[in-house]
């Protein structure tokens, strides 16, 4: 199954806000939904999907295993619990959420447990999230590059992570960009505003179109119907080489997320 290039994220959304966001996204035409065990909203996402009327076979659902469940003993049972909350018998993609170098579970153990979940039919694809180059190499050694569908990493015009994305491309591992708008910080950028004016687009659309042109998948989130609809239009925005060159110069290593004990030493 091909990794969708455009989905809706659910980070920081719980309860009715999560249900409404996913329901609206599905109504607007989104067919990929990203959640995680630690988000505490898998049941809300499942409710929205169940009530949407959209066929399960037409959807691509991603969840992520939290660090508490990395052991061989816990990973598969935790994914079964996630499936119960999501009201489905499998997800399309399951990721290791953070490498958690301070965790007592070694990387080969949790990658092999994740591969076991796939062999049991609980997930169609597996992958990683927030892994640097060295840890991605270790994950490849554990399960093989072909088994890793994506590395979901923080990327934005302010954090372009060229070394890691080039390495992933060389390994044939797709990149999924999260935090593509840098918590909204890029929305006030004058260069992106000029590019948006040129294309009669929004700055958010420009940032998302930048990531799409680089071949990344994106998973923006919003609680507002107008933003969900507007973001989706980024798929039709074609940035030219000059636009891409100007955005490339915005790199400032502007990382927004690097939790202690979970994040690796970044490349």
Helices and strands as residue ranges (DSSP letters): E 8-9, H 15-28, E 32-34, G 37-39, H 42-52, G 56-58, E 60-65, G 67-69, H 75-86, E 91-96, H 107-119, E 123-129, H 133-143, G 145-147, E 148-154, H 162-171, E 174-178, G 182-188, H 190-199, H 203-213, E 217-218, H 225-232, G 233-236, H 241-248
